[in-house]
Amino acid sequence: MTAIYVTHDQEEALAVSDRIAVMRSGRLVEVGTPEALYETPDTAYVAGFLGGSNLLEGESAVRLAGEAAPVGREVLAVRPGHLSFAGAGPVPGRVVARRFLGPFTEWRVMTEGGELRVRTPGSEALPGDVRLSATRFLWVRGPI
């Protein structure tokens, strides 16, 4: 049976769908399997909408990725759980907020490229000044 189900709940859409169509302002942005749209979105909009990726452009994106953006893919998408605090990480920042959420802690870190969300296991204390590195990222099409 084929059914069309409309929801704004991203977790629900990922859980019950064989295919997802993401719309923005009445226009179709991307269509794909839940896994494809979550793991390898094509656009910055879908990367931010499904799973809340941090989105960076310009020099900050290049510094965090350690590589230049491929042609036509000018936005770096990094999930909060794929950022880590590393002593010699390429991006300096300052912790501006911390929220303990049980299995992980969510940090808001202000960098020259804007505010980034970082999720770490546990609830360790961090100094105000930190350095970030990305364990995984994806270049996507913009704009943000």
C-alpha positions in Angstrom: 0.0 0.0 0.0 1.3 3.5 -0.9 0.5 6.3 1.6 1.5 9.9 1.9 2.0 11.0 5.4 2.8 14.6 6.3 4.7 15.4 9.5 7.0 18.0 10.9 8.5 15.5 13.3 11.9 14.5 11.8 12.3 11.4 14.1 8.9 10.1 13.1 9.6 10.7 9.4 12.9 8.8 9.7 11.3 5.9 11.6 8.2 5.2 9.5 9.3 6.2 6.0 10.7 4.2 3.0 11.2 7.5 1.2 11.0 11.1 2.4 10.3 14.3 0.5 11.6 17.4 2.1 9.8 20.6 1.2 10.6 24.2 1.8 8.3 27.1 1.1 6.0 24.8 -0.9 8.9 23.5 -3.1 10.4 20.1 -3.2 14.0 20.3 -2.0 15.2 16.6 -1.8 13.7 13.1 -2.1 15.4 10.0 -0.8 15.5 7.2 1.7 15.7 8.2 5.3 19.3 6.9 5.5 20.4 8.8 2.4 18.8 12.1 3.4 20.2 11.9 7.0 23.7 10.6 6.1 24.4 12.3 2.8 22.1 15.2 2.3 22.7 17.2 -0.9 21.7 20.6 0.4 22.4 22.7 3.5 18.7 23.0 4.1 18.2 19.3 4.5 21.4 18.8 6.5 20.2 21.4 9.0 16.6 20.3 9.0 17.2 16.5 9.5 19.5 16.1 12.5 20.4 19.7 13.1 23.9 19.9 11.4 26.1 22.8 12.1 26.6 24.7 8.8 29.7 26.7 8.0 30.9 28.6 5.0 34.1 30.2 3.9 37.5 30.1 5.7 36.0 28.6 8.9 34.6 25.6 6.9 37.9 25.1 5.1 39.9 25.2 8.4 37.6 22.7 10.2 37.5 20.3 7.2 41.2 20.6 6.4 40.4 20.8 2.7 38.9 23.1 0.2 35.3 22.8 -0.7 34.6 20.9 -3.9 33.1 22.9 -6.8 29.4 23.4 -6.3 29.5 22.4 -2.6 30.3 25.5 -0.6 28.7 24.7 2.8 30.3 22.3 5.4 27.7 20.3 7.4 28.9 18.8 10.7 26.6 17.1 13.1 27.0 18.1 16.8 28.1 14.6 17.7 30.9 14.7 15.0 32.6 17.7 16.6 35.1 17.1 19.4 37.2 19.1 21.7 40.8 18.5 20.7 43.8 20.2 22.3 45.3 21.1 18.9 42.1 21.2 16.9 42.1 23.7 14.0 39.2 25.9 15.2 39.4 27.9 18.3 36.3 28.8 20.2 34.8 29.8 23.5 32.2 27.8 25.4 29.1 30.0 25.9 26.7 27.5 27.2 26.4 23.9 28.5 23.4 21.7 28.9 23.5 18.3 30.5 21.0 16.0 28.7 21.6 12.6 30.4 23.5 10.4 27.9 25.3 13.4 26.5 26.1 17.1 27.2 25.4 19.7 24.5 27.8 22.7 24.3 27.3 25.9 22.5 30.7 27.2 21.3 31.3 30.6 19.7 33.8 30.5 16.9 34.9 33.0 14.2 32.5 31.2 11.9 29.5 31.5 14.3 28.1 29.4 17.1 28.5 25.7 16.8 26.7 23.0 18.8 28.8 20.1 20.1 27.6 16.9 21.8 29.9 14.9 24.0 29.2 11.8 26.1 29.2 12.4 29.9 29.3 15.8 31.6 33.0 16.6 32.0 33.8 20.3 32.8 35.6 22.3 30.1 37.5 25.5 30.3 36.1 28.6 28.5 38.6 28.5 25.6 38.6 25.3 23.5 39.7 24.0 20.2 37.4 22.0 17.9 38.0 19.3 15.3 35.6 17.3 13.2 35.6 13.5 13.2 33.2 13.5 10.2 31.7 16.1 7.9 30.0 16.5 4.5 30.3 19.3 1.9 26.7 20.3 0.7 25.2 22.8 -1.7 24.2 26.1 -0.2 23.1 28.7 0.6 22.7 28.2 4.3 
